């Protein structure tokens, strides 16, 4: 059983920055794709970014150039650095470890609110 725990969310003004963290219960990010998703009320979970074990990174167009995904496998940590935040980035952000559709785990989410 894998546990993922996100932290680092909060309230920030437009143009500000936050860094989300995802703590894993084991060395999962050396074997699984790490992904970040976000969700707003009434909407489906939306892909934000992914990082494969070989280092391939993909970003959603809406965050490209502003967000950075990374991992520290020695610490079993994943990160999402978010800069130039916009009100449209307001959402609950989820960390995901993915290998197959049946081998995937989610964190509980952390709320990010961008508002003046």
C-alpha positions as CSV (number, residue, x, y, z in Angstrom):
1,X,0.0,0.0,0.0
2,X,1.4,3.4,-1.0
3,X,0.6,6.6,0.8
4,X,1.0,10.0,-0.8
5,X,0.6,13.2,1.3
6,X,0.5,16.6,-0.3
7,X,1.4,19.8,1.5
8,X,2.2,23.4,0.7
9,X,-1.1,24.7,-0.5
10,X,-2.6,28.0,0.7
11,X,-3.8,31.4,-0.3
12,X,-1.6,33.5,-2.5
13,X,-2.0,36.7,-4.4
14,X,-2.0,36.8,-8.2
15,X,1.6,36.7,-9.5
16,X,2.8,34.9,-6.4
17,X,4.4,31.5,-6.0
18,X,3.9,28.3,-4.1
19,X,5.7,25.0,-3.9
20,X,3.6,21.9,-3.4
21,X,5.2,18.8,-1.9
22,X,4.2,15.2,-2.1
23,X,5.6,12.8,0.5
24,X,5.5,9.1,-0.5
25,X,5.6,6.2,1.9
26,X,8.3,4.5,-0.1
27,X,10.8,4.9,-3.0
28,X,7.9,5.0,-5.4
29,X,9.0,7.8,-7.7
30,X,12.0,5.8,-8.9
31,X,9.5,3.2,-10.3
32,X,6.3,5.2,-11.1
33,X,5.4,8.2,-13.1
34,X,4.7,11.1,-10.8
35,X,1.8,13.3,-11.9
36,X,0.0,16.3,-10.6
37,X,-3.6,17.0,-11.2
38,X,-6.0,19.6,-10.0
39,X,-9.8,19.9,-9.6
40,X,-12.3,22.6,-9.1
41,X,-15.8,22.1,-7.8
42,X,-18.1,20.5,-10.3
43,X,-15.3,19.7,-12.8
44,X,-13.3,16.6,-13.6
45,X,-9.8,16.3,-12.4
46,X,-7.4,18.1,-14.8
47,X,-3.9,17.0,-15.7
48,X,-1.2,19.5,-14.7
49,X,2.2,17.9,-15.1
50,X,4.0,14.5,-15.2
51,X,7.5,13.3,-14.8
52,X,8.6,9.8,-15.8
53,X,11.4,7.7,-14.3
54,X,13.5,8.5,-17.4
55,X,13.1,12.2,-16.9
56,X,10.5,13.0,-19.5
57,X,8.3,15.9,-18.4
58,X,5.0,17.0,-19.8
59,X,3.0,20.1,-18.8
60,X,-0.5,21.2,-19.5
61,X,-0.5,24.2,-21.9
62,X,-2.2,26.3,-19.2
63,X,0.8,25.9,-16.8
64,X,3.7,25.6,-19.3
65,X,6.5,28.1,-18.4
66,X,5.1,28.8,-15.0
67,X,5.1,25.4,-13.2
68,X,8.0,23.0,-12.6
69,X,7.6,19.4,-11.6
70,X,10.5,17.6,-9.9
71,X,11.3,14.7,-7.6
72,X,13.9,13.9,-4.9
73,X,14.0,10.1,-5.0
74,X,16.4,10.0,-2.1
75,X,13.8,11.6,0.1
76,X,10.8,10.0,-1.6
77,X,9.4,13.4,-2.4
78,X,7.7,15.0,-5.4
79,X,7.3,18.7,-6.0
80,X,5.3,21.2,-8.0
81,X,6.8,24.7,-8.1
82,X,4.2,27.2,-9.2
83,X,5.1,30.7,-10.3
84,X,3.1,33.6,-11.7
85,X,0.0,32.2,-10.2
86,X,-3.4,33.2,-11.6
87,X,-6.9,33.1,-10.2
88,X,-7.6,30.3,-12.8
89,X,-5.0,28.2,-10.9
90,X,-7.2,28.0,-7.9
91,X,-8.0,24.3,-7.3
92,X,-7.4,21.3,-5.1
93,X,-4.1,19.9,-6.3
94,X,-3.5,16.1,-6.2
95,X,-0.3,14.1,-6.4
96,X,-0.5,10.8,-8.3
97,X,1.9,7.9,-8.7
98,X,1.1,5.9,-11.8
99,X,2.3,2.7,-13.3
100,X,-0.7,1.1,-14.8
101,X,-4.5,1.8,-14.5
102,X,-4.6,-0.7,-11.6
103,X,-1.3,0.4,-10.0
104,X,-1.9,4.0,-9.2
105,X,-2.2,6.0,-6.0
106,X,-3.5,9.4,-5.1
107,X,-2.9,11.8,-2.3
108,X,-5.7,13.5,-0.4
109,X,-5.1,16.9,-2.1
110,X,-4.1,20.3,-1.0
111,X,-6.0,23.5,-1.7
112,X,-4.5,26.3,-3.6
113,X,-6.3,29.6,-3.7
114,X,-5.1,32.6,-5.8
115,X,-6.9,35.8,-5.0
116,X,-6.2,39.4,-4.1
